[in-house]
Amino acid sequence: MKVTDIWQSLSPVVLLRASVVVALLTIVLKMGAWWLTDSVGLLSDALESFVNLAGAMFALLMVTIAQRPADADHPFGHSKAEYFSSGFEGILIIGAALAIIWAAIDRLLHPVPLQALGWGIALSVISSVFNGVLAAVMLRSAKVHNSMALRADARHLLTDVWTSVGVVGALIAVPLTGWQWLDGGIAIVVALNILKEGGHLVWHSSQGLMDEAIDPEHLQAVENVLQRHTNEHVYFDSLATRSAGQRSFAQVHMHVPAHWTLGKAARLRRLVEEELMAAVPGLHATLEMLPEGSETALEALEKTQ
């Protein structure tokens, strides 16, 4: 089996189910680390794992909805449901960050000695390994499937990994320096990083819901196909694209000589559509045929405005 086939077989649904399982496992590990050490830094790490669980469960629901076929009420399908998942996870992350800051400020002002640091650090490192491996796999699969929900969950897991790295680093420094306030201080730094990631997810979700154009790499692939078929008789204009979760859409006008038969023009249109869909996986391409030199009523109206 080719490597690309392996990533293709790891569907968003399968990986999000794995994310739920890993989130439950890391909650147990990180809550155990906090219980052993009484570290507010490890508590902040554990709280983020609860957000991972809620985010993965909601993402799984949204991806399941997004895979439903088009119907009379949703003729373009349900793929935008993935953007709700990304926005919801971003809001959860922001809420968790604020809770962490609240707890960390108190610990910063009233530091306490930490206990059983060795065990606490070990449990945190183990949980980070699980999150890191899963995040790497999810990011690769998200690129193959163009899944916003999978990408958002993977980015959150990576944030969780860096959170754990920061917390572990602070906990190692506490006994070396004797600075008990490092526990609360690193928790605040971690929370600010989480807050930034949450804002990024909410922003990216909003852009997708507002019909953001397809990414530059795919747009270039579309333009390359159109350029290959452009000549003195055939040309393309009014290209418009938009992303919708795992699906993307492209609309373009194809101008052909007026004396061409409808059959000849239709054969060229089908060829171009097939090449476009091959160049961009998941693309739904729509080509409107027009005689060369003509324009649509909408184009004529836009020129007068």
Steps between C-alpha positions, in 0.01 A plus 500: 500500500630845406556762772236724340251213518569465873422867564190471280376205707529701822172686462406801719236292679748226593761748623251707699382183673864433585526857627212439741672189636836678535332797671348267761837335556686832538235631740569204729877546473502878546245506781714238670807720453318799652368293793851375580676836474234764579649701213274765349708469183407134469140591587498741206633221281227266623226757439608531139459125460135536601470756221667248265232247589208738447653633178565153358145384579345807338734474201399135454134604498560780249710283267226238504246767403734643236513163322124492443409524132334807351123521537216735405571733794879490457568464124873570549535241778577533871879537487504841671405328826874450557547873549259493795727238654806721464322803645357300789841357586652848486240632746565207734873571488445866586277401795762255628774763470304749709436235767870414509599867541254537789648199684859595417477853636402366843787251496739770382403716796496209745759240387509161673764223500450236231496126570601185309632696203666196343176309460309808392754583228508138379120485460497833318772388257318174422177686422691744277643213296147370432380848399804573285481178298125536445534868401767418238281230344191724507678791331616277214154352457336846524706611201395195298130537586500882521320470833473820705371312807790256492751781452354698791510199733858422398612859558340491843682179584829658395423796725440251779841344435677836523300577813632183659856581392477839667346360818758222529782748444369723780455207736859389440620855569307535830721270711815623324432868571274482803260740328156362588330782308618343171208256522241778482709707262534229237128424529422859400742483205340173393152652527598796282632262233178299516300823473687592182429158346132524590472839333670362188249215474199730544635738235572223250154354557336837432694535174380160382138581581533816288591300188877551503675424171686171465861501617766652269653162412170361373409828331826486307421143394162616366658788310763267351227274356314795351823639353575169324170523312521871418579584136396741227151346487432404862544705815371508859396781734291583809668227706350479851587242767390422854584245768245300698669251733622199307337629182590797285326668210617679186289685247639643176381620160636312200486703177503307172453602134136570416509266198592194710234235535355449847638146504857615430483767772352252747781251438761765577312610810490145633872455436585820689266407789664158532848652507393756761356233729812288456725796585307592817352205697144566612451788256158550344567687177227677303577646157250728325542502122474832319574614142829690482457871560167466682418568866230403746225735622668506843833609352328775301322618816821505702667721240229763545533509880 
